[in-house]
Amino acid sequence: MPRTIAEKRALFWTLHASDCFLLPNPWDVGSARYLEALGFRAIATTSSGFAWSTGHANNHLSRDTVLTHLEQMVAARDLPVNADFENGFGKDAAGVAESVKLAVAAGVAGLSIEDSTADATDPLLPLDVAVERLRAARQAIDEVGGDTMLIGRAENFFVGVPDLEDTLTRLKAYAAAGADCLYAPGIKTREQIAAAVAAVAPKPVNVLVGSSSEFTLSDFAALGVRRVSVGGALARAAWGGFMQAAQSLANGRFDGFTDAATGAQLNSPFT
């Protein structure tokens, strides 16, 4: 029997209780089902990967489009789904609360709220505003789906403001505001990661690995990290192969298909 939404959410919480697990980011139903076939225990959506698959830049999709995508990913199989919910799709705290309730209704096991503004000249929300929005998300979850995990994201290193002290201040504030898990995409060194883990202990911390890394999953576990996600990296890897093959075609060559999967390999996980 397929897992219920409640069972998926319960499993998601269990995964965060100890050790360290991989949380890969598929961009569509097919990639989600393939990851499940490989034995992954949970998945997370990627705003960038999904946007690219629809012919848009990251952070340029409507709330309704994203919510439909979340519903499809939740229905794809039995894995818990963590939603990359960008900045909460609300102009203010009340708007964030409304959007979060809709995401919970879509069946996600967890959702993240960012503190970025999408404005390169002023990329981070003031801390008090970001906290207010996260508190609104917390209240919304408590009202309609208390078993949904809330992830607070400090985007400093991701948006070009690599201030570790401010990052830690934000993570601690988001933890105090009700975030169940904390995430600072872009921190990379052992010292940065260990500082983030210590700042919000005993709450779990997510680390992003978006490119080749010297760390293994065991290394992250030794630092106290609870989960490791890859953001848009899998989508970028797929696009890299496609772009290389397409560029070869544009030059009148067919050598871009050398490493292509066979039809049988692709049919196998879906039958």
N, C-alpha and C positions, 0 to 999 in steps of 0.2 A: 504493500500500500504506500502511495506517495505520502511524504511528510506534510503535516498541516503547517500553516504559518506559525502557529504557536510552537510547534516542535522545531521548526527551523530556527526560530529565535532562541529557544532554549539551548539548542546545539551551539549557536553562535556565542552565547555567554560562556558555555563550557569551554570552548576553544580558548577564550581569553583568561581562563582561571589559572593556567600554569603553562610552563614551557613556552615555545615560540613556534608559530605556524605561518605558512605562506598564504597570502591572500592575493592571488593573481587577478588581473583586471581584463576580462574579455570585453569586446566592444559590441557584440551582437549575440543572438541566440546560438548560432552555430559555434562560435568560439567558446561560449559558455558550456555548451554540451561537450565539446572536446576536452575542456579542462576537467569537467566532472569525470569523463572516461579515464583520465589520467590519475584519478584518485584524490584530487584536491577536495578539501572538506568545506570550503566556503569560497565565494568570489566577491569581487567588488567591481562596480561599474567604473568607467573612466569617461569623464565629460569630454576630454579631448578625442579619445578614440571613437566614441560614438558620433561626435560632431563631424569628424573627418569622413566617417562612413556615409554621412548624409550630404556631403559636399559643403560643409560649413567650417568656419574657424572655431576654435574652442571658445566657450562662453558666449556663443551667438545663437543658441537654440532657445525656444520658448519653454515656459514651464510646462505647458500641456504636452509638448513633444517629449520632454524629459520624463514626465510622469507616465506616458504611454510606454516609453522604453523601459522604465522600471517595472511596470506590470508584466511586460513581455519577458524580461529577464527573470523575474520571480517565478513565472509560470514555466520557464524553460525546463527545469528539472528540480531535483530535491535539495539543492544546495542553498544555504542561507546567502542572501545578497546584501552587501553593504553598498549603500547609494552614495556616489559622489554627487552631493546635492549643491555644489557650488556655494554661493553666498546665501542660500536659503530662499532665493526667488521672492524677495520682499523689499519694498522701498524702506520699510521701517519694521520695528519689532512685531507689530500686529500682522504685517504682511508675511513675515517669516513664519509666524505661528500658523497662519492659514495654510501656507504651502507645506509645512512640516506635517500637518494633519493629513493632507492629501497624499504625501509620500508614505506615511504610516499605513493609510488605507490601501496603498498599492501592494503592501505585504513585505516591505523590506525588513531585514533583521537589524540593520543599523543604518545611520545616515550621518554624513559629516557636514559641518557648517564652517565655511571659510571666513576669514576676516579681511580679505582683499577687496579692493574697490574697482579693479579693472581700469584705473586711472594711473598711467605711468608716472605722472607728476606728483601724485599723492596716493601711493599704492595700498596703504593700510588704513583701515577704519580706526578712529580714535578708540582707545581701549574701552572707555565707558560705553561707547556705542556698540562695540563688538560684544561686550558682556551682556548688555541689554538684549541684543538679538539672540544670544545663546540662551539666556534665561527664558526668553519667549519660546524658543524651540523646546527647552526642557519642560516647560509647563504644558505645551501642546502635546508632547509625547505622554506625559503623565495623565493627561485628560482622556486620550483616545487609544493609547497603546503603550503602557508602561514597560512592556518587555522589549521594546525597540531600543537599541543602543544608540547613544548620542556621542558623536566624536567631534571634539573641538580642534580646529586647525589654526595654527599660527603660521602665516604665510611669509614671514620675514625673509627667509633665505630664498624662497621661491620667486619673490617679486623684486629682488635686488636690494634688500635692506638686511644684510647679514649681521644683525646685532644680536649676539647670543643672549645678553642680559635681558633685552626687551623680549626676545622670544620666550625665555623662561618665565618672565613676568606674565606674559600673556597666557602661557600654558597653565600656570598656577591659577590665574584668574578664571580661566575657562573651567578648570577642574572644580573650583569653588562655586562656579555658577551652575554646575550640574552636569558637566560633560563626564561621560563614563569612560572614555578613552581619549588620549591626547595624541596630537600628530603635528609635527613641524617639518613638512617636506623640505628637503634641501640640506638638512644637517647631515654631515658625512663622516666626520672624524670620530674616533673613539671617545675623545674628550667631550665633544658636543652631545653625542648620543647618551653617554653616561650621565651628563649633567641634566638632560631632559628627563631621563628615567628617574633620577634622584629627586628632581623638582616636584614631581607629581605622584610619587610613590604613596600608596600601593596601587594607584590606578594604572592600567596598562597603557603602553606607548606603542604607536605604529611608526615604523621607519620606511621611507620610500627608497627603493633601489631602481633608478631609471636608466642605468647604463652598467657596463661591466664593472664589477666591484671586487676588491681584494677580500671582502668579508664573505663568510659562509653563513648559512642559517645558524650553525652552532656558535659562531662568533657573536652574532646578534643575541642569541639566547644567553650567552655568558655575560653580556652587558645588561641583561635584564629586560630586553625588548620582548614584547609579547606577540607582535605580528609584523610581517614585512609585506608590503604591497609594491607593485611595479608601475602604477599609474598608466600612462599611455605607451609604455615601452613595448608591450607585445604588439599593439597596433602599429607602432612605428617600425617594428621589425617586419611585420607583414607588408606594410607600405613600402619599406625599403626593397624587399624582394620584387614586389609588383613594379615599382618605379624602374628598377634595373632592367627587368624583362621588357617593359614597355619602351624604354629608351633604346634598347637593342633593336626592337621592332622598328622604331622610328628611323634607325640607321640601316634598315634593310637586313638585319641579322636575326638569328633565331637561337643564339647561344644563351639567352637569358632564361631558358627553360630547363637548364641542366639540373638544378636542384629542386625542381617542382615536385610536389607530392603527386602520387598516382591517384587515379579515380578510385581505385579499390581502397587505398589508405584513407581517403576522405569519406567514402561511403561507410566504412566499417563502424565508426562511433555512432552513426545516426540510424543504424538498422537494428 
